[in-house]
Amino acid sequence: MRIRLPYGKDKTVIVDVPDKNVFFVVDRGIAPSLKNPRDEIRRALRNPIGTPPLQELVGSKDKVVVIGDDITRPTPQSIVVPVLLDELNAVGVPDGNIQVIIALGTHREMSEKEIREKYGSEVVKRVPVVNHDYKDLKKLVDMGQTKTGIPISVNKEVCDADFVIGVGNIVPHCLAGWAGGGKIIQPGVCGEETTALTHVMAGRVRPITKLMGRLDSDVRREIDAVALKAGLKLIVNTVLNREDKISHVVVGDPIQAFREGVKAAERIYCPEVPGLGDIVVVSSYPADIDYYQASKALAYASLAVKQGGTMVLVTPCPEGISPIHPVLKERATLTYSENLEAIEKKEIDDLIAGAVLLVHAQILERAEVICYSHGLTKEDKKALGFKHANTVEEAMEMAFRSQGRDAKVGVLKCGEILPMVK
C-alpha cells in the first residue's frame, strides 16, 4: 500500500507498507466543508450558545479585545475575524474600539508578514494586531490565585477590556484534553508562571494519555477558571475537516459552546483503530513548526502502539527542536523521574519546557522513535533520543528490522488525531 502523508503545509511524502503488514490507516474523519463559512459564522454570532446575542452584551463605547491564536495553529483567522469585526460594527462598536491580541502563550512572536498572512490584510488595516508578551511584567496584571494556588497573571489589555472574545480551533490536546475554549486565555495571554505551573500540573499526570481527549481533568478546570477570571465572555471556535476547511463553528459561552464544539470535533478527530500496532507511523501535520509542537503527534501515536513498539515520526520541524526552549535539547534523554526531580528542586528554570520533557519521557518509555525530518539534524534527533533516518524508506526498513517482518503497521495521517482502540 502506498500511503501519502502531509509533510508540512505544502508537501507530502509516500510511505510504502506491504499489504500483509497494514493494520490500520486513519485520518481525520470525513466531514463536509461549510458552503459559505462567513455566513455560518455570522449566523452563529447572532445565535450564540448559552449567552445573549452581541447587541445585548456589548455597548458602542466598550473597549473590545479579540484574542486569536498564532501560526502554530491552523485556525482560519482571516475568515473568522473580518466577520466578527463586521458584527461588532453592526451593534455599534467601531473598529477604533477594537484590538486583536495574538495568544502566543510562550511561543515566539509573529512577524508582521506572518500576521498579515494569518489574519489577512483587511484585519491588519482595520484594527491593531499585536503579539502577547508573556515575560514583560509591566504588561501583565496580577489577578490572585486559582483554588490550587497557581498565581494568575494576565495580559493588561485583556484585563482592561470591557468585552473579551476568544477565537480558536478545537482539536485534541495532550495536556489540556482539548484545545479551544478557555485555552485562548491560559496559556494564550497569561504570564510565564501561570502557564508554567499549569503545564507542570499536566506533566505530572501518569500516564499522560489520561488527559488526552478529556474535559473533566483538574488541568482543564484550572484553564477554564483562569479564562473566566480574566474576563473571557464569548468564544468563536472552528472545527476543521481533513481539507483544513471549516466544517463546524460554535459561538457563545466559553464553557458551554466549547463543549458543544468538542462533540463535533470528536467525530472527526477520534477515529477507531482495531488494536495496538507494532509499528505506528505518524505525520505531525499541522503541529510541525518545531518539535515542541510535533511532540503532540507522538503523544497521540503512543495510544496506538504496543509497549516496546516503534514509532516513525514524519515531521519537517523547520525551526528545529524549539527556538525558545533550549532545555528541551539539553535534557530530552533524561528519564521522567530525573526531570521531575529537577523541576521539584528548581534546577529547571523553564518549567514550560520541563512539562514537555515529562511528556517526552513518557513517549520514550512507551516505544522507540525513528525520525525522518529535514528540520531536525542528526544531532537534534540524538539529543531527543530518536534514531535518524535519511528517507522514509530507510525509516520503515529500520522499523521492520526492529519489530520483525510480520509487524502490524498503523498509520496516522494527521498529527492532531486521537486514535481510539476498539
N, C-alpha and C positions, 0 to 999 in steps of 0.2 A: 504494500500500500504506500502510495506517495502522498504525504501529508504536508500541506503548505501552512507554515506558521508565520505570523506577523513578526517582523524584526524592526522595531521602531514604527513610526507612523507611516512611512512611505516604502518600506522594503519588506520582502518576505524571504524565507529560506525553506528548502524542501527537506523533510525528514523521510527517509525510506525505512519502512518496517516490514519484514517478511509477513505475509498474510497469516501464517500459523502463529505468529507471536502477538498479533494485535488483540489486546484485551478490551480496551475502550479508547475512543477518541471523542472528546467532548469540547464544546464551545459554549458561548453564551446561547441561551435558548432563542428560538425564533420568535420575534415579536414585530408587528408591523410598525413602520415609522408613522408619526403623525403627518397627515397630508398637508396641514398648514400649522406648523408648530407655533407661530406667532399668534394666530387666532386662538389656539388652545391655551396658550399661556395667558392671554387676555381674558378668556372665559374663566380660567381658574382664579385669576386675580379678582374677578368680580363675584366669584362664588367660593370664597375660601373655606377651608375645613376647620371648624372649631373656633372661628373668630368672625366678627362682623366684617363687612366689606371696607375697602380703603377709605371711602368718604366718611365713614363713621369712626375711623381710627386716627386719621391724620388731619391736621389743620393747615391752612395755607401759609401760616408763619412758622410752622415747625421746621426744625433742622433735621433732615433725614440722612442717615448713613446707610448705604448699601454695602454689604460685605460680600465679596466674591472670592473664589479660590484662584490659585496660581497655575503655572504651566505644568505642574506635576499632576494635575487633574484634567480630565477631558471635558468638563462642563462647558457647553457651548455658550459662553457668556456673551458673545457678540450677537446671539439671537435673543437671549433672555433679557439682558439689561436694557436694550432700547425700548422694548415693550413695557418694562417696568417704569422707565422714566416717563414714557407717554401716559401711562395710567396715573402716575403721581401728578403729572401736569394736569390731567383731566379732573382731578379732585382739588386743584388749586395750588399745588406745590410747584413753584418754579424751579427750573434747573439750578438757579443760583443758590437754592437752599439744600441742594443735594450733593453729596460727596460719595465716591466709591473708594473703599479701603480694601486692598488685596490681603487676604488672610494667609500670609506667608507661614504662620506658625514660626518655626525656627529654620525655614528654608532660606535659600539665598534670595536677594532682591531680584525682581524682574526688571529688565532694561526697558527703555522707552519703546524700542522696536517690539519687544515681546509683549508689552502691554497693549500696543496698537493691534498686534496680530490676535491676541487673546480676546480683547474687549471690542475691537472694531474702531475704525476712525470716527464714526458717528458719536460713540460714547465719549471718546477722548476729547472731541471738540466741545461736547455739551457740558461735561462735568469734570472736576478734578478726579484723577485716578491715582492713588498713592499707595506705596508699599507700607505695610505694617513693620515697625521696628521693635522687635521683642527685647532688645538689650538696652535701649535708651530709657532710663528710669524717669526722665523728665516727661516722656510721652506716655507714661503709664499711670494708672490710678489704683491705689490700694483699696480693695473692697472687702477686707476682712478675711475670713477663712471659711472653708467648707466644713461640714459636720465631722469630717475625718481629720481636720486640722491642716489641710493644704491651704497655704496662703493664696489669695486671689488677687492678681493684678491684671488690669485690662487696659487696652488702648484708650487714651484720654478722649480722643474724638468720638469713640463709641459711647463712652460713659456720658459725655456732654450732649449727645444727640437726643432729640425728642422722640425719635422713632427709628428703630434699627431693623433692617431687613437682611436676612442671610440668603445668599444664592449659591447652591451647591449641587452635588450629584450623589446619588445613592448607590453604593456598591458595598460588598463585604469589606471588613477591615479587621486585621489580625489583632489589634489591641482594643479597638472601640466596639467591636462587634459588627457595626455598620458605619460607613462614612455617610455624611449628610446630617441634616438637622442641626443640633447644637454644636456639632464639631466645628462649624464655621467660626464659632467663638473660641472654644477650647479644643485644640490649641491655636486656632486661626489667628486671633488677635489678643492673645494673652502674653504675659511676661514669661521670662525663661523659667523661673522657679515653679510657677503654676503648672506649666507644661511638663517640666522635667519630673515633678513628683507624681503627676497623673500617669505619665508614661511608665515610671518605675513601678507604680502600683499595678499596672497591667503586666509588666515584665516579670513580676514576682509570681504570677499565676502559672502553675504547672499542672498538666501540660497547657501550653499557651493555646492549644486548639479548643480549650473550654470557652474561650471568649469569642471565637470566630462565629459570626452569624447570629449572635445572641443579643437580646435587648435588655435582659434582666440582670446584668452584671453590676457589681459595685462600681466598676470603671465607667460604665455608661451612665449610671445615676450621677456620678461625680461630674461628668461632662455636661449633662443636662442642667444640673444645679447651677454650675458656673454660668452657663449660657443664659438662663433665666435671670440670674442675679445681675448679669451685665446688661440686661435690658433687651434681649432679643425678643421681638414682638411677632415677627412674621418670617416664614421661610418660603422660598421658591426653590423646589428641588426637582431635578430631572432624573429620569431613568433612561439610560441609553441601550439600544439594541446592539447586535453584533456588527452592524454597519456604522456604529458610533453616531446614529441618528436618535433623536428624541422619540421614545415610544410611549412615554408616560410623564406627566408633570403633576406635582402636588403643590398646593399653596395653602398656607394657613398657620395654625398654631404650631409652634416649634416641636412639640411632642406629638400631638395628635396627627397632624398632617404627615410628619415624618414616618410614623408607624404605618400609616396608610400607604405611603410610598414604598416602604420595605416589603409590603405584601406583593406589590407589583414586581419589585426587584428580585424577590426570591424565585419567581417563576423563570427569570432569565439567568440569574447568576448562581443558582444552586442545582446544577444537573446531577442526576443519579449516576453512580458508577457501580458495576457489578461486584466489586471487591477491591482488594489491595493489589497493586501491581508490583512486580519485582523491579521493574524499571518504569519511572514516570518522567516523561519529557514535558517541560513547561516553557511556554513563551511568557516573558514578563510583561508584554504589551497590555495596557498602555502605561504601566508603572515602571518605566525603564530609563529615566533620565540618569540615574546613578544606582549603585547597589543599595543605598539607604532606602530607595523606593522598591527596587526589584526584589529585595528580601521578602516582601509580602507574597510574591508569587510562589516562592519556595515554601513559605509557611503554609499556604493553602495546599500546595502539592504534597506536603508531608501527611496530609489527611488521607491521601490515596496511595501511598507507598508502604510496603511492608517494612517492619523493623529490620534494619540491616540491608535494605534495598539500595537502589541507585537512582538519583535524580539527575536529569540532564537539564541544565538551565541555559536557555537561549535568550540572550539579552544584549542589546547594544551598549548600554551604560556610557553614553558619550562623555559624561562628566566624572567617570571613574567610580571609585567607591563612595566618596562623598566630598564635595569641595569645602564643606564647613564642619564636618565631624571627623577629624583625622584619627581620633582614638579608635574608631571602628577598625582601621587597618592595623593599629598597634596591638589590639587585644583580641582579635577575632578568633584566634585559635585556642584561647584560654577556655576553660570549662565554665559551665553555668555557675557552679559553686565559687570558683575563683573570681569571676566578675561580680557576682552578688556580694561576696565578702569585700571586694574593693569598693563597691558602692556604699556598703554599710560603714566602712572605715573612712569614707570620704576621700579615697585615693583616686577616684574618677571625678574630675570637675564637671565634665559634660555628661550630666545624668540622662539626657535625652538619648545620646548615643549609647549610654550604659544600658538603657532599656532595650534598645535594638540589639545590643550584644547578648542580652538574656534570651531574646527570641532566636537569634542566630545560633547560639549554643544549643538550643533545643532542636533546631533543624539538623545540626551536625550529629546530635545524639541519635536522631532517627535514621539517617541514611547518608551515604557518601554523595558528594556533589561533583559532577563533571560539568565544566562551564565552557560554552562557546560564546565569545564576546570580543568585539573589536575595541571596545572602550576600556575593558579591564585587561591590564597587562598580565604576563605570566607571573610577575612579582605580586601583583594585586591578588591574583587567584590563589597563589601560595599563601599569602597573608590571610586570606579568608578561609583557608583550609580546603580549598577546592582543587580538583585536578584540571589541568589545562588541556583543551582540545583545539587544534588549528582549524578544524572543519566540523560541521555537524556529523558527517560520515564517520570521522575519527571518534567523535564523542560516542556515537552509537556502538561502534566496534569495541571501544573501551568498556562500555556498559555491559555488552554481551559477554565479554571476557570475564567480567566481574560476577555476573549473575547466571551465566550459562546460556547455551544456545536455545534452550527451551523457555527462556524467561518470558513472562507475561508483561507486555508493554502497554502502558497507558499514556495518553497524550492529552494535555490541557492546552487548548489553543488560545487561551487568554490568561493574563496574569491576575485577573480580578475575580475569577470564578472559584466557587467554594464547592468542591466535589463532595457529594453526599453518598456514602457507601450504603448500598441496599441492606 
